[in-house]
Amino acid sequence: MTRRFSAEEAVELTARACRAAGASEAAARSLARATVAAELQGRRTTGFSHLLDYLAALREGRIDGAAELELTSPAPAMIACDAKGGIAQLGFDRGFADLCKRASVYGLALFAGRGGYTTGELGHYVRRPAEAGLVALAATNGPALMAAPGAKAPVYCTNPIAFAAPLDEGPPLLLDQATSATAFVTLRRLAEEGERLPPGWAIDETGEETTDARAAMRGALLAFGGARGANIALMVEVLAAGLAGANWSLDAPAFQSGNRSPGAGLLVVVIDPRLLEPDFSRRLRLQLARLERLGVHIPGRQGRKDHVELPDLLVEAMESACASSSRRPPNRRKP
């Protein structure tokens, strides 16, 4: 059974649960808005399914709920953020308006984040600029979960990449995909349900390909497209971890256990297309329509929902945590 919530109700419930787990008010609301936005977009694996990881990380110290992040400007078109063991969403929220303003002035601008937990739905960081009329590209990394050809153990995270571009009518074009054959949260769900994996998705702990999801949890995911997908994962690693000064995936602490932040990296580049082509958004809409008439699937074209439906057990667990939590100082663990 499920319960239906409006977007506003879902944000309030989520923010209460985050505060109960140890998040500051600002971090709780930032994480709540991003979680609900992912769910409304149909990105359930990075919505409430992933929220449970955040709540556990807040309680156990992998996220510093009261982190005082640091925003700096190393160059006129650059914003750098050190999350200080907190969450990436809060730093992006605080730098977003300035990022858009700098893109309108200089034509493009860059946001580089480090020292945070996982970034959640990567599409969140490109959809918002696209809704403001900007083209955006984002890359992020995290703890090593994926092997590359020739490696018998994980060397990269799932290292997703996201892209969005505005249209003059309707929602923006949006691509958001991992460089692994499937998302880690999908693998985890299949392992919990005892399902089999398609060939080519993962290896076991000995480095041999497996279709056993539980064995894959002890091994590693594989890149989509073999070496070509792994090359893209390496590119993402350089952009997200290298340029942002974040942990390489091989050095990142686990996001599911321990009391240390993964220290993940995030890179977002935004471009104002109107400075190059004033008619960009209309031309793109017409081009996508032409491609659709030819049978091409255009990602990110589904409508945005105005409500979320959550399993009763999840809602009860969140409400119970809120009710039983006494007001206590947020976690202040160092990354």
VENHU-V420129 format. One record per residue. RES is the residue in one letter. NEAR is the number of other ideal C-beta (glycine too) atoms within 12 Angstrom. Layout:
RES,NEAR
RES,NEAR
This chain:
M,11
T,15
R,21
R,18
F,29
S,17
A,25
E,18
E,21
A,35
V,29
E,22
L,34
T,45
A,32
R,28
A,40
C,45
R,35
A,28
A,38
G,37
A,41
S,28
E,19
A,26
A,42
A,37
R,27
S,40
L,51
A,42
R,34
A,45
T,45
V,41
A,34
A,40
E,37
L,33
Q,38
G,24
R,37
R,26
T,34
T,41
G,36
F,41
S,27
H,38
L,47
L,31
D,34
Y,45
L,39
A,27
A,42
L,40
R,26
E,26
G,28
R,40
I,52
D,36
G,40
A,28
A,37
E,22
L,33
E,22
L,27
T,20
S,21
P,17
A,14
P,16
A,26
M,28
I,37
A,32
C,44
D,32
A,44
K,30
G,39
G,50
I,57
A,51
Q,49
L,45
G,44
F,44
D,31
R,27
G,38
F,35
A,20
D,28
L,41
C,31
K,21
R,29
A,35
S,23
V,16
Y,23
G,20
L,28
A,36
L,35
F,49
A,41
G,51
R,41
G,39
G,48
Y,56
T,50
T,51
G,48
E,43
L,50
G,43
H,44
Y,47
V,45
R,39
R,35
P,42
A,39
E,30
A,28
G,27
L,40
V,39
A,44
L,35
A,46
A,46
T,54
N,52
G,51
P,39
A,34
L,46
M,44
A,41
A,36
P,24
G,14
A,24
K,18
A,22
P,37
V,33
Y,44
C,48
T,51
N,51
P,50
I,38
A,45
F,31
A,39
A,37
P,37
L,29
D,22
E,13
G,23
P,28
P,38
L,36
L,40
L,26
D,37
Q,33
A,41
T,44
S,44
A,33
T,32
A,35
F,40
V,35
T,31
L,38
R,28
R,22
L,28
A,27
E,14
E,13
G,13
E,19
R,18
L,32
P,19
P,15
G,22
W,37
A,42
I,37
D,25
E,19
T,15
G,22
E,19
E,25
T,30
T,24
D,24
A,28
R,23
A,25
A,40
M,29
R,22
G,32
A,40
L,48
L,43
A,41
F,29
G,19
G,20
A,18
R,15
G,32
A,31
N,20
I,28
A,46
L,30
M,25
V,43
E,40
V,23
L,33
A,49
A,39
G,22
L,27
A,40
G,25
A,42
N,36
W,30
S,43
L,23
D,24
A,38
P,32
A,29
F,40
Q,26
S,15
G,19
N,24
R,26
S,42
P,45
G,41
A,53
G,47
L,54
L,44
V,50
V,36
V,45
I,34
D,32
P,32
R,21
L,17
L,14
E,16
P,13
D,15
F,26
S,30
R,19
R,20
L,27
R,24
L,17
Q,20
L,29
A,20
R,14
L,17
E,17
R,11
L,11
G,8
V,14
H,13
I,25
P,26
G,30
R,22
Q,15
G,11
R,24
K,23
D,17
H,19
V,35
E,23
L,31
P,19
D,15
L,15
L,30
V,27
E,19
A,23
M,35
E,22
S,17
A,27
C,24
A,14
S,15
S,22
S,11
R,12
R,17
P,14
P,30
N,33
R,23
R,27
K,19
P,34
